[in-house]
């Protein structure tokens, strides 16, 4: 064997050994999960549930770090700057991966700077008004908006969020214009509706059900293809004549691009196992939610399809971000 061949074999052997060492040693300390959502809301609680399930799979704590603001851009940019070592993960979501990149140049590229690990939450929204509102159906809401242009106000969880997208789709499909009032979280939008500061809200069904059951809010429609088991008497937006108002609030986990392949495979396997964790599944089912897709590749495909469907709508809306 020539000396050059020996050198090549040595390098290859060292590479294999190093890969094995990385896989064997990871994780040796807590994993940080950056979420762009504000603390305290339903989505934040769901993220902490998956963090617990993931920690059980990895054998290390999974610590959630909230970095909210700018429709999720602040947290996403913070994750993109983190070391690609598997110890920082990002909670990805529709706004930062499918909506904002369609109209705004961000310092991150969702397809190049991150690696999908798996979807963790798939939840449809409901359109609700206050209990004192005279509006009882989606048709009545549209009729009111047409008869009173510029008077109907909607709160959203921020520019570019999935709740904002629902408003844009409603305007486009129904041919109306409403006043958009952005907040920093879904919890704040519901509070603004309960307080009478806005007329209507799109929000996750599970977050709205207690208020609907208490009579504080009235549900007019849901954005899912089928009626929700939590609101069986509430029609879908399609049933109400607006099939284009179809939005799903989704969250997932991404690693930082450049993370060692062995660590990525370990993370993908751990996230998949966490998705199927019985305790996590039970918590989702309690709120009529699912993980959506299971596994890294189906999740990546869902993101691609969602971006292609929604990008034209977002661009046409003229939406801007601060």
N, C-alpha and C positions, 0 to 999 in steps of 0.2 A: 504493500500500500504506500502511495506517495505521501510525502509530508503534507501537501496541500489537501489531499483527501482526508488525512487524519484531523487536520484543522477543521474542515467542514463538518466531519462527524462529531467532533467535540462541541462545536457551536450548536449543532442540532440537538445533541444530548442535553446540553445545558438549557436550551430553550424548553425542551420537554420537561426537564426537572423543575425549572422555574414555574412553568404553567401548573405543574402538579402541586408545587409548594403554595402558589397563590390560591388554588382551589381548596387545598387542605386547610390553610390558615384562615380563610375568609368565612365568616366575619369574626374578627378577634376583639371587636369593640362595638359599642352601640351604633346603629344606623340612623341617620337623620333623614326625616321626610319633610321636605319643604312644601307647604300648601299656600296657595295665593288667596285662600279664603280667610275671612275674619273668624276669630275664635268665638265659640258659643252657639253657633247656628246648627241646624240639622246636618248640613253637609260636613261641618267640622266634627260632629259626633260620629258620623259615618266613617270619616277618615281615621279617627282614633280607633274605631272598631277594627278596621283592616290592619292598622298598625299593631294592634294586639295579636291578631291572627298571624301576621307576618313574623312578629317577634317569636311566636311559638315555633315557627318553622325554622328560623335562623338560629335560635338559641341565644339571641342577644336582644337587648331592648331596642325598640324602634321608636324614636323620639320625634314627635310632630312639632314643627316650627312654623308658626303663622307669619306670613309676609304678605299682607293684603294691600290692595290699592291698584289703581290704573287698570281696572278690569282684569286683574290677574297678571299683568305684565311685570310688576315689581318682583313678585315671588319667582316667576319663571326666569327672569334675567338673573336673579340671585343664584338659582340652581345651575344655570348655564355656565356661570363663572366658577362653580365648585370643582374641586379635583375629581378627575374621572377614575375613582378608585373603588366605587361601589358603596361608599359610606355616606353618600348623599343621593337621595332619590327625590323626584319631583312628582307632586300630584298634578297630573295634566287634566285639562278640561276643555270643553268645546270652545269657550271664548278665546283661550290663548293658542289653541292649535288649529281651529277651523275658521274663526270669525275675524279676529284682529289681524292675522297675517294677510288677509285678503285686501285690506285697505290701508295698512300702516306698516311702514318699514321698522321692524323692531331690531334690537341688538342680538336677537337669537333667531335661529331657523328651526322650527319645530321638527322638520324632517331630517335635518343634518346634525343638529346639536344634541339630540336625545334618542334613546333606544327604547322602544315600547316593551314593557314587561307584562302588562295585563290590565284589563278593565276591572274596576272595583265597584262601580255604582252606575246604574241605569235607571233613571226615574223620569216619568212624564210629568207635565205640569197641568195645573188647572187654572182657568180664568175665573176670578172671583170679584165680587163687589161687596160693599158694606150692607149690613142687614137693613139699614134705613133707605137704601136705594130703591127707586121705583122700577129699576131695570130687573127683569126676571129671566130673560133668555139672551142668547147671543144675538138673535135677530133684533131684539129690542135695543141692545147696546149699539149695534150697527146703525139702526134707524135714528137713535138719539145723536150719534156722532155726525151723521149726515145732516140732520136738522139743526145741529148746533156746532158748526165747525170751530175747532180750536178751543172747545170748552171741556172736553172729556180728558181727564188726566190719568196717566198710568205711571206707576213707580216700577223701577227695575233695579236689579242688583249692581248696576253700573254699565257704562257704555261697552258694548261688545259682548256682554254676558248672554247666556242662553235666554234669560228672561227678557232682555232687550230685543233679542232676535225674534222672540214670539210677538212682541209689539210690532216690529217691522213687518213680519209676515201677515199679521192681522190688517195692518194699514194697506198693504199691497193687495191682499186677497179681497178685502171688503171695499176697497176704494175710499178709505177715510183717512183723516189726519187727526192725531191726538197729541196731547202735551206729554212729553217724556220727562219724567223726573228721576234721574239716576241717584242711587244710594250706593253704599259700600258692601251691602250684604242682603241676602234674601230675607233675613230676620227683620232688618230695618224697613224693607218694603212692606211687609205684612203689618208692622207696627204703624207705619204711616197710613195704611188703609184703615186699620182699627181706630186710629186717632182722627180720621176724617180729613186728613191732609190731601189725599188723592182719591180718585173715584174707582179705580180698578187696579188689579195686579195679576200677573202670571207668576206662579210660584210652584215649587214641588208639592205634589198632592199630599204626601205624608206630613209636611209641615203645616198644611192648611186644614187637615181633617179635624183636629180638636176645635178649631174656631168655627168650622162649618157645623159640627155636631152641637156646639153650644148655642148656635144661632147668631153668632157675631158676624159671620160672613155668609154670603150666598154663592154657591158654585154654579157657573153658567155652562161650562164646557171643559173637556180635557183634551190635551194635545196628542194623546197616544192613538194608535190605530184602533184600539179596542177600549171599551169602557173599563174603568178601574174597579177592582174588587172592593176598594175602600169607598168608592162613590158609584155604586151600581146604577143609581137613578139619574146620574148626570150624563148627558149625551157627549159624544166626541165632537170635536170641531167639525169633522167631516159630516157627521149626522146633522149638524147645524148649518150645513151649506158652505163650509169653508175648509175644504180638504187640504188646502195648501198650508194651513196653520198647523204644521206638524213639527213639533220640537221635542227632543229628549235631552234631559240634563244628564250628562255623563262625566264621570271622573275615572282616571286611570293612574297607573304608576309608570314612570319612565326613569331610566338610568341615564347618566351622562355619557355622551358619545366618547369613545376612546377607553371606556372601562374594559379591563382585560377580559377576553372571551370566556375564560373559565369562570370568572366572577359573574359575568352576564348569565351564563347557563345556570349557575347556582341561584341567582336571583329569579330568573324566569320560572325555574322549578318551584322555588319557594312561594312566589306570588300565585302560581297556579294552585298549589296546595292550599294557600290561604283563601283563595276564591272558593274552594270546595270545603273549607273548614265548616263543620256542622254548626258551630256556635255563630259564625259569621253569616251563614246561610239563613239561620233562624232569625237573626236580627234583621236581615234584609226583608225576609218574608213578612215579618211583623208589620213592616211599613209598605207592603205591596211593591217592593223593589227587587231587582235581581242584579247580578254582576253584569248582565248583558252578555258579551262574548266571554269565552273562557280560553285562556292561553294567549301567548304573545302575538302570533301571526294573525289570528282572526281580529284581534284588537287593532293591529296596524292597518288591516284592510278596512275596518270600520271607519277609522280616522280619514283614510284617503277618500272613501266614498262620501263621507259627511262634508269634507272640505269642498269636493267638486259640486255637491248639491247646493251648498249654502253660499259659496263665494259670489256667484252672480247676484244673489239677493242683497248681500251686504254691500257690494259695490254700487248697485243701483240706488241704494238708500241714501248715499252721500254721508254716511255715518263718519264722524270724526272722533279722535281721541286726544285728550290733553297730554 
